[in-house]
Amino acid sequence: MARRRQPNVFGLAFLDAMTCGLGAVVLLYMVINAGVGLHAGRLSHDLQAEVDRLEREVLDGHRNLVELRNSLRRTDEERRAARGLSRRLIEQLTAIREELATYEASTLARREHLERLKSDLKNLEQESRRLAASIPDDETPGDRRRAFIGDGDRQYLTGLKVGGKRILILIDASASMLGDTIVNVIRRRNLPDEQKIRARKWQQAVATVDWLTTQLPRYARFQIYAFADDARPVLPDAAGTWLEAGDPEVLERAIGSLRRLVPGGGTSLHHAFAAAGTLRPAPDNLILLTDGLPTRGAAAPRRATVSGRERAKLFDRAVRQLERGVPVNVILLPMEGDPLAASAFWKLAVATRGAFLSPPEDWP
């Protein structure tokens, strides 16, 4: 009997099975690998988009940072400018407070000083009457080329003699001539010119000069200068020359031009006295009509406010320009807040053998 064949586990069927399994594994690997690659591509694209977004945000942040730095720099500059302005304002306020304190402290002293001045003026009037009685008058009664009509008998300016061969009248035409108080001056300096000319104080000053021209000797020569920031003759075509007091037409032209003059600007006594020095021959009688100490000298002040002490210094510098031997007659229309003016101008009149007068509001 033939022997039964032993089965072979490594037959073709087994190899087919193994090959199929291996193929399945390879196929599975390829499928998985393709899926992983596709997923990785999508993930990489999303990450790149995120990176691009972040880069744009970084660029925007840099631009915003530059703008913020520029804004911070401008803010620092504005802050420094504000500090400088604040410091200047504080300095101005301090100066104003000090000046107000000086005015308040000098109120009592001013009253006492005015009382002494009244007493001195009374003594001077008595002395003037005594001298006038002892010296013959060179003037001929009724020898006038113009007439001045006032309210009653207004010619009581005792001590003021409008005499001499060359008479110079200096009239203050600054903005302070618009009122007796600082408040009124500030209010009126912004009004139209027609209303400025009608200011009561300025009209009194013009009327005073008008009265002075009626007292000029007919043989004398005269000149009228108005001063503010500078000094100019009321007749522009007569600068540096003397006018004939015996010519009524010239007198009328001068007063008419003065009536059309509009007050304004600061008060430069320096330019007024400098103008007196330009006249040749020099004046032998000077009549000054003003309301207080000067507020400027040869040049404009550096600050908007000028203290009383600085105004006194400006006055002293201006007086140094006067020629010796020329009497200075002062007609003062007092201004509020200028307590040193009366004393300074009174001393000037006494030192030059002139007269100091402060007429009432209703004169002439």
Secondary structure, DSSP 4 states (H G I P E B T S, - for coil): -PPPPPP-TTSHHHHHHHHHHHHHHHHHHHHHHHHHHHHHHHHHHHHHHHHHHHHHHHHHHHHHHHHHHHHHHHHHHHHHHHHHHHHHHHHHHHHHHHHHHHHHHHHHHHHHHHHHHHHHHHHHHHHHHHHHHHS---SPTT--SS----SS-----TT----SSEEEEEEE-SGGGG-SSHHHHHHHTTS-HHHHHT-HHHHHHHHHHHHHHHTS-TT-EEEEEEESSSEEESSGGGTTS-EETT-HHHHHHHHHHHHTPPP-S---HHHHHHHHHHSSSPPSEEEEEESSS-S--SS--SSS---HHHHHHHHHHHHTTSPTT--EEEEE---TT-TTHHHHHHHHHHHTT--EE---TT--
